[in-house]
Amino acid sequence: MRDHYKAFLGNNFGKKSAINGSANVYAREDAFANSQKNLGSFIDLRKVIVGLLRFKLLILLVTLAAGTAAWFYTEEETRLYSSSGTLHVGNSTQSSDGGMAGIFSRNFGMGADKSIPNQLQFLQSRHFFEQVTDEVIAREFMSNGERFPILMTEDDIPVERSRRQIAALLNKRTVAERVGSEVNILRITHVSNDPYETMELPNLIMDEYVKISNEQSRSSIRATLDFLKNIMIEEVEERLNKSEDEIENFLRDVEGGMNLSGHTSRLLDRMVSIEEQIEYMEIDRELISQRRANLKSELAELEPGLAEQMKSATNARVKRLQETLAELSIERMLIINKNPSLRNNEDQEPRLQQVNNEIEIYKKEIDEMVINSLSQSTGYLVSETGDANRRVLELRRELNEQQIELYRLGKMNERARNMLLEYEEEMSELPKEHTRLARLERSRMLNEKMYTDLSARQMELALMEQSTDGIGQIFDDALEPNNPFYPNVPLILTFGLVSGFIIAASGVTFIVLRNTRIESIDVLKQFNIPVMSVVPEMDTIIKEQFIGKPYVKVEESMISSTLISLLDSMSNVSEAYRRMYNNLRYSNPDGSNKIFIVTSPGKGEGKSTCISNLAITMAASGKRVLLMDCDFRRPHQHHLFGGSRKMGITNYLFDDHPISSIISATPVMGLEIITAGADASNPSLVTNSLKMQELIKALNDQYDYILIDTPPFGIITDAAPLIKLADGVITVVRFNKTTTPELNQLLENLQGISSDVIGMVLMDYDPLIGSGYYSYNRMFSNNYAIYKSYHQSSTLETDNKKFKFI
């Protein structure tokens, strides 16, 4: 064979074309450099964690021994439990309408702002806990049939507590707080030495709050209904009947009847609208006056004699603003009366929108002036935190705001009456009979509108009384706690356990740091080279499906049972090779890569098994694939596919056999193989030959992919010339066998020849013993469990053909 060397030897191969990804070469060089930095910075920490996981049982025993003493200490302490429930507190705002709804909202509290701070103060008040105490005493027993422990003292001889003691203890053990500044959720937390009572009392407190809230809301509605029914509706109804009788009598006395002109009707409508607003303003002023009297009485109780000494906060500037505000309110009313369709669509009228904006600006300025005036006159109250002082400040502010509102209503009333006088003068120019009829009709229309409005409001409130709930609604019930929060058992036990852990971990760390094997997927990620696939261990599948036999008869060929992609396409191993093929296919979408080299750091790492299964997967996708065995030192592909190496690459190179004679078919459609052939005395010379280069170029156009199996480049450099021809290199490492120094050496060797490493494959991965920071272990464990469950009820058939084991 040596005589033929001169026939095919040539110079070193030329440089790769740019299409093979020369730009990627430089990127890989950066990746190699980065991998060294990452390994130098993080490999020790990761290996320590891997070792701790591996020796976890030993570490656990030592840790438990150290934590036992801490546990005995915690057993002597009294357990305290904590449980929380949450309340949603509604936070509606007052209506700003000028009609009846707005009047009732402002003066009877309907829709009034229920601020969270005020509700927190109520939930922490002594009065509220006394009501809760009454409910606890009335129930006496919890829902589990046991008596409330809070009713009895905790001494050796139990004694019943008084109502005052129970209320004080409830207040002390209960905390009400806002969950967040942006939400109206209150958390009610209670602490007790009885876990069931810890659940019962927060729920009872929340139930009591909801009950009180509902009663308060409905009492406001009942007060409004009484006011409407007993005072306003009866009075307005009487006026309406009287005005209707007057019109009827007047028309009876007029001969031939009488109709109002269109101008008179329009004038009449305007006057009725103004009179209606005047009526509402009068009602509002009366109710505000009543409300002020009640507030002054309450203020006098809190600060005797202070109500009479209180000075008005309405200075000249406020009065001017109120006059302007009154004029704007009248203008707004007239615009809406002229065009009723604007009531629900005020943005359509530019002037109305401008008036609304000015009203809001003036209101805001008045509010700020009131606050400043109060701060100056009662500045000492602002810094106080007591409930009484806070209530005094609230009363003062509300009284001043009501005084300003009365002034505004007076100005609006004065302005409205002036406008009414102007319309009266215009109407006085009409004939006497028409004037009389217009006035009677105006009175009837006004009373009819008010009666209709009040009746509708009465019906609405009657329905609301039956369906209205308070501002408080239970959001989440408190649950019975499983564990006490005091003593802090986890903290105490953790202290003891950590002490034992440190002692055990220190003994393991030294051994772990000396181990350099690749035992986790995240170790590969440190090299900054894509992990194209993780192939699970195949021994379990081979043992279960093929009774552990190394070869399986498929048709007329005896193939290796490691070719799982052919024998069991539904397995997770086959799925791993499909994932590898997809990553390979899309690694360079803009290129036309088709020649790939598979190599490894050392022998026995599964590169031949990997490349053969990859070839099967490619062929199964409809591609024409050629598998070349260029490992002339330890050829293996002919064993895997049950063929012979009598005719192969060396026969073509040395004996001038035609290319077609060295290509062999396989049981896989679309996959053909070229074995290594006869032994070569100098394998490195074979791979570096010009004829070898010409062979690959000749086969390049006949196949979609050409996969070349080579010796491990980490220890043998035979594959260097072939790597220069390939479009990409795939490195294969074996789980729990390949070491990081070996992989480093391989990557440095590949970097030395400017190869394009497109990815790495981890073979024989066992998630049961693997470790690392990523979730791959669990993922592969689940995949394997699903696969195993599937095959427990499956047959050993693929494509309806039985395997024969040899």
C-alpha positions in Angstrom: 0.0 0.0 0.0 3.0 2.3 0.6 3.7 2.2 -3.2 0.5 4.1 -3.8 1.3 7.0 -1.4 2.6 9.2 -4.2 -0.5 8.7 -6.2 -2.7 10.5 -3.8 -0.5 12.6 -1.5 -0.6 16.3 -1.9 0.1 19.6 -0.2 -1.8 20.8 2.8 -5.4 21.7 2.1 -6.2 25.3 1.2 -8.0 27.7 3.5 -11.7 27.3 4.0 -14.0 29.5 2.0 -15.9 32.3 3.7 -19.1 30.3 3.3 -17.9 27.9 6.0 -18.2 30.6 8.6 -14.8 32.3 9.0 -16.5 35.0 10.9 -17.8 32.4 13.3 -14.2 31.3 13.9 -13.4 34.5 15.5 -16.5 34.4 17.6 -15.5 30.9 18.8 -12.1 32.2 19.7 -13.8 34.8 21.9 -15.9 32.0 23.4 -12.8 30.0 24.2 -11.3 32.9 26.0 -14.5 33.6 27.9 -14.8 30.0 28.8 -11.5 30.1 30.5 -12.4 33.2 32.5 -15.7 31.7 33.5 -14.1 28.4 34.6 -11.5 30.2 36.5 -14.1 32.4 38.3 -16.9 29.9 39.0 -15.8 26.3 38.7 -14.8 26.0 42.3 -18.2 27.1 43.6 -20.1 24.9 41.2 -18.1 21.9 42.1 -18.6 22.5 45.8 -22.3 22.5 45.2 -22.2 19.4 43.1 -20.2 17.6 45.9 -22.6 18.7 48.6 -25.5 17.3 46.6 -23.7 14.0 46.0 -22.8 13.5 49.6 -26.1 14.9 50.8 -27.0 11.8 52.9 -23.8 12.0 54.9 -24.2 15.8 55.4 -27.8 15.3 56.4 -26.9 12.8 59.2 -24.3 15.2 60.6 -26.7 18.2 60.3 -29.6 16.4 62.0 -27.3 15.4 64.9 -26.4 19.0 65.4 -30.1 20.2 65.1 -31.5 17.7 67.6 -30.3 19.8 70.6 -31.9 22.9 69.2 -35.2 21.1 68.8 -35.2 20.0 72.5 -34.8 23.7 73.4 -37.8 24.8 71.4 -40.0 22.2 72.9 -39.9 23.9 76.3 -41.3 27.2 75.0 -45.0 28.2 74.8 -46.3 28.2 71.2 -48.0 31.2 69.8 -50.0 31.2 66.6 -51.0 33.9 64.2 -53.7 34.0 61.5 -54.9 36.8 59.3 -58.0 37.6 57.3 -58.6 40.5 54.9 -61.3 43.1 54.4 -62.2 45.1 51.4 -63.3 48.6 52.4 -65.2 50.5 49.7 -64.1 54.1 49.0 -66.8 55.9 47.1 -66.9 59.6 46.6 -69.5 62.2 47.1 -71.8 63.1 44.2 -71.3 66.5 42.8 -74.7 66.7 41.1 -76.9 69.6 41.9 -80.1 67.5 42.0 -81.7 65.5 44.8 -79.1 62.7 44.7 -76.3 65.2 45.3 -78.2 66.8 48.2 -78.8 63.5 50.0 -75.3 62.4 49.3 -73.8 65.5 50.9 -76.1 65.7 54.0 -77.1 62.2 54.8 -73.7 60.5 54.2 -74.8 58.4 51.2 -71.8 57.8 49.0 -69.6 59.7 51.5 -65.9 59.1 51.4 -65.0 56.3 53.9 -61.2 56.8 54.2 -59.0 53.9 55.1 -57.3 55.7 58.0 -60.6 56.4 59.6 -61.7 52.8 59.2 -58.4 51.6 60.8 -59.0 53.9 63.7 -62.5 52.4 64.2 -61.1 48.9 64.0 -58.6 49.7 66.7 -61.0 51.6 69.0 -62.0 50.4 72.4 -65.7 50.8 71.6 -65.4 48.4 68.7 -63.6 45.7 70.7 -66.2 46.0 73.4 -68.8 45.1 70.8 -66.7 42.2 69.7 -66.2 41.1 73.3 -70.0 41.0 73.8 -70.3 38.7 70.8 -67.5 36.4 72.1 -69.2 36.2 75.5 -72.5 35.6 73.8 -71.1 32.7 71.7 -68.8 31.4 74.5 -67.9 28.3 72.4 -66.0 28.1 69.1 -67.2 26.3 66.1 -65.2 23.2 67.1 -67.2 23.0 70.4 -64.4 24.2 72.6 -64.7 27.3 74.8 -62.8 30.5 73.7 -59.5 30.3 75.6 -59.5 34.1 75.8 -62.4 33.9 78.3 -60.2 32.2 80.9 -56.9 33.2 82.5 -53.8 31.2 81.7 -52.9 30.4 85.3 -52.8 27.0 86.8 -56.3 27.6 88.2 -58.4 29.0 85.3 -60.5 32.1 86.2 -63.0 33.8 84.0 -61.9 37.2 82.7 -64.1 40.3 83.0 -65.6 42.0 79.9 -63.1 44.9 80.2 -60.1 42.5 80.5 -61.3 40.5 77.4 -61.7 43.7 75.4 -58.3 44.9 76.4 -56.7 41.6 75.6 -58.5 41.4 72.2 -57.2 44.9 71.4 -53.7 44.0 72.4 -53.6 40.7 70.4 -55.2 42.1 67.3 -53.5 44.2 64.6 -55.4 46.0 61.8 -53.2 47.3 59.0 -53.5 48.3 55.4 -52.1 45.8 52.9 -50.8 48.4 50.5 -51.0 52.1 49.8 -52.7 51.6 46.4 -55.4 49.1 47.5 -58.3 49.4 49.9 -57.6 46.1 51.6 -57.2 45.8 55.4 -55.5 42.8 57.1 -56.8 41.7 60.5 -54.2 39.6 62.4 -54.8 37.9 65.7 -52.3 36.1 68.0 -53.2 33.4 70.5 -51.7 30.3 72.0 -54.6 28.3 70.6 -54.5 27.8 66.8 -58.2 27.4 66.4 -59.0 30.5 68.4 -56.4 32.3 66.2 -58.6 31.5 63.2 -62.0 32.1 64.9 -61.4 35.6 66.4 -60.2 37.4 63.2 -63.2 36.0 61.4 -65.5 37.1 64.2 -63.9 40.5 64.2 -64.5 40.9 60.5 -68.0 39.6 60.7 -68.8 42.2 63.4 -67.2 45.0 61.3 -69.3 44.0 58.3 -72.4 43.9 60.4 -71.8 47.3 61.8 -70.9 48.7 58.4 -74.1 47.3 56.9 -76.2 48.8 59.7 -74.6 52.2 59.3 -75.2 52.2 55.6 -78.8 51.2 55.9 -79.5 53.6 58.7 -78.5 56.5 56.4 -80.9 55.3 53.8 -83.7 54.9 56.3 -83.1 58.5 57.6 -83.3 59.7 54.0 -86.5 57.8 53.4 -88.1 59.2 56.5 -87.2 62.7 55.5 -88.6 62.2 52.0 -91.8 60.5 53.1 -92.8 62.5 56.2 -91.7 66.0 55.1 -90.9 66.6 51.5 -93.1 64.4 49.4 -96.3 65.2 51.4 -95.6 68.9 51.2 -94.8 68.9 47.5 -97.8 66.6 46.7 -100.1 69.1 48.5 -98.7 72.0 46.5 -99.0 70.1 43.3 -102.7 69.3 43.9 -103.4 72.9 44.8 -101.6 74.2 41.6 -103.6 71.8 39.4 -106.9 72.9 41.0 -106.0 76.6 40.5 -105.3 76.0 36.8 -108.5 74.0 36.3 -110.5 76.8 38.0 -108.9 79.5 35.9 -109.5 77.7 32.6 -113.1 77.1 33.6 -113.7 80.8 34.1 -112.0 81.8 30.8 -114.4 81.7 27.9 -113.2 79.9 24.7 -110.1 78.4 26.4 -106.5 79.8 26.2 -103.2 78.5 25.0 -99.7 79.9 25.7 -97.5 81.0 22.8 -94.3 79.3 21.9 -92.2 82.2 23.3 -94.2 82.1 26.5 -93.7 78.4 26.8 -89.9 78.7 26.4 -89.8 81.5 28.9 -91.9 79.4 31.2 -89.5 76.5 30.9 -86.5 78.7 31.9 -88.3 80.1 34.9 -89.3 76.6 36.1 -85.7 75.4 35.8 -84.4 78.3 37.8 -87.1 77.9 40.4 -86.4 74.2 40.7 -82.7 74.9 41.4 -83.8 77.5 44.0 -85.9 74.9 45.7 -83.0 72.4 45.7 -80.7 75.1 47.1 -83.1 75.9 49.9 -83.4 72.3 50.8 -79.6 71.9 50.7 -79.2 75.0 52.9 -81.7 73.7 55.5 -80.0 70.3 55.6 -76.6 71.8 55.9 -77.8 74.0 58.8 -79.1 70.9 60.6 -75.9 69.1 60.0 -73.9 72.0 61.3 -75.9 72.1 64.5 -75.2 68.4 65.1 -71.5 68.9 64.4 -71.3 71.9 66.7 -72.9 69.9 69.5 -70.3 67.1 69.0 -67.5 69.7 69.0 -68.8 71.2 72.1 -68.7 67.9 73.9 -65.1 67.3 72.8 -64.0 70.9 73.6 -66.5 72.7 75.9 -67.1 76.3 75.0 -64.9 76.1 71.9 -67.7 75.9 69.4 -68.8 79.5 70.2 -65.3 80.8 70.0 -64.5 79.3 66.6 -63.8 82.0 64.0 -64.8 81.7 60.4 -62.2 80.6 57.9 -63.9 82.5 55.1 -61.8 85.6 54.4 -62.3 88.1 51.6 -60.5 86.0 49.0 -62.7 83.0 49.8 -65.8 85.1 49.5 -64.8 86.4 46.1 -64.0 82.9 44.9 -67.4 81.7 46.1 -69.1 84.6 44.2 -67.3 83.6 41.1 -68.1 80.0 41.7 -71.8 80.8 42.1 -71.9 82.7 38.8 -70.2 79.7 37.0 -72.7 77.3 38.6 -75.6 79.4 37.3 -74.1 79.6 33.9 -73.6 75.8 33.9 -77.2 75.2 34.9 -78.5 77.5 32.1 -76.4 75.8 29.4 -77.7 72.4 30.4 -81.3 73.5 30.6 -81.0 75.0 27.2 -79.6 71.8 25.8 -80.7 68.8 28.0 -78.8 66.3 25.8 -75.5 67.7 27.4 -76.3 66.2 30.8 -74.6 62.9 30.0 -72.2 64.3 27.4 -70.8 67.6 28.7 -67.6 67.3 26.7 -69.4 68.1 23.5 -70.0 71.8 24.4 -66.6 73.7 24.6 -68.0 76.5 26.8 -69.6 73.9 29.2 -66.3 72.1 29.4 -64.5 75.3 30.1 -66.9 76.2 32.9 -66.5 72.8 34.5 -62.7 73.2 34.5 -62.9 76.6 36.1 -65.3 75.3 38.7 -62.8 72.6 39.7 -59.9 75.1 39.8 -61.8 77.4 42.1 -63.0 74.5 44.4 -59.4 73.3 44.7 -58.2 76.7 45.6 -60.9 77.2 48.2 -60.1 73.8 49.8 -56.4 74.7 50.1 -57.3 78.0 51.7 -59.5 76.3 54.2 -56.7 73.8 55.1 -54.2 76.6 55.6 -56.6 78.6 57.7 -57.3 75.6 59.9 -53.6 74.9 60.3 -53.0 78.4 61.4 -55.9 78.5 63.9 -55.5 75.0 65.3 -51.9 74.2 64.4 -51.3 72.2 67.5 -53.9 69.7 66.4 -52.1 68.8 63.2 -49.2 67.2 65.0 -51.3 65.3 67.5 -52.1 61.6 67.0 -54.9 61.1 69.6 -58.3 60.1 68.4 -60.0 63.0 70.2 -57.7 65.6 68.7 -58.0 64.1 65.2 -61.8 64.2 65.5 -61.7 67.8 66.6 -59.7 68.7 63.6 -62.1 66.8 61.3 -65.1 68.6 62.9 -63.5 72.0 62.5 -62.7 71.4 58.9 -66.1 70.1 58.0 -67.8 73.1 59.8 -65.7 75.5 57.9 -66.4 73.8 54.6 -70.1 73.8 55.3 -70.0 77.5 56.2 -68.3 78.2 52.8 -70.9 76.0 51.1 -73.7 78.0 52.7 -72.2 81.2 51.5 -71.9 79.8 48.0 -75.5 78.6 48.0 -76.6 82.0 49.2 -74.8 83.7 46.4 -76.2 81.2 43.9 -79.7 81.7 45.3 -79.3 85.5 45.1 -78.1 85.3 41.5 -80.9 82.9 40.5 -83.6 85.1 42.0 -82.3 88.1 40.2 -82.5 86.2 36.9 -86.0 85.1 37.9 -87.0 88.7 38.4 -85.8 89.6 34.9 -88.0 86.9 33.5 -90.9 88.1 35.7 -90.6 91.6 34.1 -90.6 90.1 30.6 -93.6 88.0 31.5 -95.4 91.0 32.9 -95.6 92.5 29.5 -98.0 89.7 28.4 -101.8 90.2 28.6 -103.2 89.9 32.1 -104.9 86.5 31.4 -101.8 85.0 29.8 -99.6 86.2 32.7 -102.0 84.6 35.2 -102.1 81.3 33.3 -98.3 81.3 32.9 -97.8 81.8 36.6 -100.2 79.0 37.4 -98.6 76.7 34.8 -95.2 77.5 36.2 -96.2 76.5 39.7 -97.8 73.3 38.5 -94.7 72.4 36.4 -92.3 73.1 39.2 -94.3 71.0 41.7 -94.8 68.2 39.2 -91.1 68.0 38.5 -90.1 68.0 42.1 -92.8 65.4 43.0 -91.6 63.1 40.2 -88.0 63.5 41.2 -88.7 62.9 44.9 -91.0 59.9 44.2 -88.4 58.3 42.0 -85.8 58.8 44.6 -88.0 57.3 47.3 -88.5 54.1 45.2 -84.8 53.9 44.5 -83.9 54.3 48.2 -86.5 51.7 49.2 -84.8 49.2 46.9 -81.4 50.3 48.2 -82.4 49.7 51.8 -83.1 46.0 51.0 -80.0 45.4 49.0 -77.3 47.8 50.2 -74.3 46.4 52.0 -71.8 48.4 54.0 -68.4 49.5 52.9 -66.8 46.5 54.4 -66.7 43.1 52.7 -64.7 40.1 53.8 -62.0 39.4 51.2 -60.3 36.3 52.6 -61.2 34.4 55.7 -58.6 33.6 58.3 -57.4 30.0 58.3 -56.2 27.8 61.1 -52.4 28.1 61.2 -50.4 24.9 60.9 -47.3 26.0 62.8 -46.6 28.5 65.6 -44.7 31.7 64.8 -43.2 31.8 68.3 -40.8 30.4 69.4 -39.1 30.8 66.0 -38.5 27.1 65.6 -37.2 27.3 62.1 -34.7 30.0 63.1 -33.5 28.1 66.1 -33.3 24.8 64.3 -31.7 26.5 61.3 -28.9 27.7 63.6 -28.3 24.2 64.9 -28.6 22.6 61.5 -26.3 25.2 59.8 -23.7 24.5 62.4 -23.8 20.8 61.6 -23.9 21.5 57.9 -20.8 23.6 58.0 -18.9 20.9 59.8 -19.9 18.2 57.4 -19.6 20.4 54.3 -16.1 21.4 55.2 -15.0 17.8 55.2 -16.5 17.2 51.8 -15.2 20.3 50.1 -11.6 19.2 49.7 -12.5 16.0 48.0 -15.0 17.6 45.7 -12.6 20.3 44.5 -10.2 17.6 43.2 -12.9 16.1 41.0 -12.8 17.5 37.4 -15.4 15.3 35.7 -18.4 16.8 33.9 -21.3 15.9 36.1 -23.9 18.6 35.1 -25.2 20.4 32.1 -24.4 23.8 33.5 -20.6 22.9 33.5 -20.9 22.8 29.7 -22.7 26.1 29.6 -19.6 27.8 31.2 -17.7 27.2 27.9 -20.1 29.6 26.1 -20.6 27.1 23.3 -24.2 26.0 22.5 -25.2 22.7 24.0 -27.0 21.2 21.0 -28.5 18.2 22.8 -28.3 16.2 26.0 -28.7 12.5 25.2 -30.0 10.4 28.1 -28.3 7.1 29.1 -29.4 4.2 27.0 -28.6 1.2 29.2 -32.1 1.2 30.7 -33.8 1.2 27.3 -31.4 -1.5 26.0 -32.0 -3.6 29.1 -35.8 -3.3 29.1 -36.4 -3.5 25.3 -33.6 -5.7 24.1 -32.8 -7.7 27.2 -29.4 -6.1 27.4 -28.3 -7.7 24.1 -25.7 -5.7 22.1 -27.2 -6.4 18.7 -30.6 -6.6 17.2 -31.6 -8.2 13.9 -33.5 -5.8 11.7 -34.5 -7.3 8.4 -31.3 -9.0 7.3 -28.8 -6.9 9.2 -27.5 -7.2 12.7 -27.3 -3.7 14.0 -26.2 -2.3 17.4 -28.8 -1.9 20.0 -27.3 1.6 20.6 -29.0 2.8 17.4 -32.1 3.9 19.4 -33.1 6.4 16.7 -33.8 3.4 14.4 -35.1 0.9 16.9 -37.3 3.1 19.0 -38.1 6.4 17.4 -40.6 7.3 20.2 -38.0 7.2 23.0 -36.6 10.3 24.8 -33.2 9.3 23.3 -34.5 9.6 19.8 -36.1 12.9 20.7 -32.7 14.1 21.9 -31.2 13.4 18.5 -34.0 15.1 16.7 -33.4 18.1 18.9 -29.7 17.9 18.0 -30.6 17.8 14.3 -32.9 20.8 14.5 -30.3 22.8 16.4 -27.7 21.8 13.8 -30.0 22.7 10.9 -30.8 26.1 12.2 -27.3 27.0 13.6 -26.6 29.0 10.5 -29.8 29.8 8.6 -28.0 32.0 6.1 -25.4 29.3 5.2 -25.4 26.0 3.3 -23.6 23.9 5.8 -23.7 20.2 5.0 -20.3 18.6 6.0 -20.0 18.0 9.7 -17.2 16.5 11.8 -18.0 14.8 15.1 -15.1 14.4 17.5 -14.4 14.1 21.3 -11.7 14.8 23.9 -10.9 11.1 24.4 -11.9 7.6 23.6 -15.1 5.8 24.8 -17.1 9.0 24.9 -19.8 8.0 22.5 -19.0 10.0 19.4 -19.5 7.1 17.0 -22.9 6.3 18.6 -23.8 10.0 18.5 -22.9 10.5 14.8 -24.7 7.3 13.7 -27.9 8.2 15.5 -27.7 11.7 14.1 -27.3 10.3 10.6 -30.4 8.1 11.1 -32.4 11.1 12.3 -31.4 13.1 9.3 -32.3 10.4 6.9 -35.7 9.9 8.7 -36.5 13.5 7.8 -36.2 12.8 4.1 -32.6 13.8 3.6 -29.9 11.9 1.7 -27.1 11.3 4.2 -23.7 9.8 3.9 -21.8 8.6 7.0 -18.0 8.3 6.6 -15.9 6.4 9.2 -12.6 8.3 9.1 -11.4 6.9 12.4 -8.7 4.7 10.8 -7.2 3.7 14.2 -10.4 2.4 15.9 -13.1 2.2 13.2 -16.5 1.4 14.6 -19.3 2.3 12.2 -19.3 -1.1 10.4 -20.0 -2.8 13.8 -22.9 -0.5 14.6 -24.7 -1.1 11.2 -23.8 -4.8 11.0 -21.6 -4.4 7.9 -18.1 -5.2 6.8 -15.0 -3.0 6.5 -13.5 -5.0 3.6 -14.4 -2.2 1.2 -13.9 1.3 2.5 -12.0 4.6 2.2 -8.6 3.0 2.3 -9.6 0.7 -0.6 -10.5 3.8 -2.7 -7.4 5.7 -1.8 -4.8 2.9 -2.2 -6.4 0.4 -4.6 -8.2 2.7 -7.0 -11.6 1.2 -6.4 -14.4 3.3 -7.8 -16.4 5.4 -5.4 -19.6 3.5 -6.0 -18.0 0.3 -4.8 -17.2 1.6 -1.3 -20.6 3.0 -0.6 -22.8 0.6 1.4 -26.6 0.7 2.0 -28.1 0.6 5.5 -31.5 -0.5 6.9 -32.3 3.2 7.0 -33.8 4.6 3.8 -31.7 7.6 2.6 -28.7 6.7 4.7 -25.5 5.3 3.1 -22.2 4.5 4.8 -18.6 4.4 3.8 -16.5 2.4 6.3 -12.8 2.9 7.1 -11.7 0.0 4.9 -8.5 -1.9 5.4 -6.0 -1.0 8.1 -3.8 2.0 7.2 -0.2 2.0 8.5 -0.2 5.8 8.7 -3.7 7.2 9.4 -2.6 10.8 9.7 -1.1 10.6 6.2 -4.4 9.2 4.9 -6.6 12.1 6.2 -4.1 14.7 4.9 -4.0 13.3 1.4 -5.1 15.2 -1.7 -7.1 12.2 -2.9 -9.1 12.2 0.4 -9.9 15.8 -0.3 -11.1 15.0 -3.8 -13.2 12.1 -2.5 -15.1 14.4 -0.1 -15.5 17.0 -2.9 -16.8 14.4 -5.3 -19.4 13.2 -2.7 -20.4 16.7 -1.7 -23.0 17.2 -4.5 -24.6 13.8 -4.1 -25.9 14.1 -0.6 -27.7 16.6 1.6 -25.4 15.9 4.5 -22.1 14.3 5.0 -21.2 13.2 8.5 -17.6 12.3 9.2 -16.6 10.2 12.3 -13.0 11.0 13.3 -10.6 10.0 16.1 -10.8 12.0 19.3 -9.1 15.2 18.5 -8.3 15.8 22.1 -5.6 13.2 21.9 -5.1 12.4 18.2 -4.6 15.1 15.5 -5.5 12.8 12.5 -8.8 14.7 11.9 -7.1 18.2 11.5 -7.2 18.2 7.7 -10.8 16.9 7.6 -11.8 19.6 10.1 -10.5 22.2 7.7 -12.8 20.8 5.0 -15.9 20.6 7.2 -18.6 23.2 7.6 -18.8 22.7 11.3 -17.4 20.6 14.2 -19.5 19.0 16.9 -17.8 18.0 20.1 -19.1 15.0 22.1 -18.4 14.6 25.9 -19.6 11.8 28.1 -21.4 12.5 31.3 -19.4 11.6 34.5 -16.4 10.5 32.4 -15.0 13.4 30.4 -13.1 15.9 32.5 -13.0 19.7 32.2 -9.2 19.7 31.5 -9.7 17.2 28.7 -12.5 19.4 27.2 -10.3 22.5 27.6 -7.5 20.7 25.7 -9.9 19.7 22.9 -11.2 23.2 22.5 -7.7 24.7 22.5 -6.6 22.2 19.8 -9.7 23.2 17.7 -9.0 26.8 18.3 -5.4 26.3 17.1 -6.6 25.2 13.6 -9.3 27.9 13.5 -12.2 25.4 13.4 -15.8 26.4 13.6 -17.2 24.6 16.7 -21.0 24.9 16.3 -22.0 23.0 19.4 -21.5 20.3 22.0 -23.4 17.2 22.9 -23.6 15.6 26.3 -23.8 11.8 26.0 -25.1 9.2 28.5 -26.7 11.7 30.8 -28.3 10.3 33.9 -30.6 12.8 35.7 -30.8 10.6 38.8 -27.1 11.3 39.6 -26.6 14.5 37.7 -26.4 17.8 39.5 -26.3 21.5 38.7 -28.0 24.9 39.0 -30.4 24.4 36.1 -33.7 22.5 35.8 -32.4 19.9 33.4 -32.3 17.2 36.0 -36.0 17.4 36.8 -36.9 17.8 33.1 -35.0 14.7 32.1 -36.2 12.7 35.1 -39.8 13.5 34.1 -39.1 12.6 30.4 -37.6 9.3 31.5 -40.5 8.5 33.8 -43.0 9.2 31.0 -41.1 7.1 28.6 -40.8 4.2 31.1 -44.5 4.4 31.9 -45.3 4.4 28.2 -43.2 1.3 27.5 -44.7 -0.7 30.3 -47.8 -1.3 28.2 -46.2 -1.3 24.8 -44.8 -4.1 22.6 -41.3 -4.4 21.3 -42.4 -3.6 17.7 -41.2 -0.8 15.4 -42.9 -0.4 12.1 -44.8 -3.7 12.8 -41.5 -5.7 12.7 -40.3 -7.9 15.6 -36.7 -7.5 16.8 -34.5 -10.5 17.2 -31.9 -10.3 20.0 -28.5 -11.8 19.5 
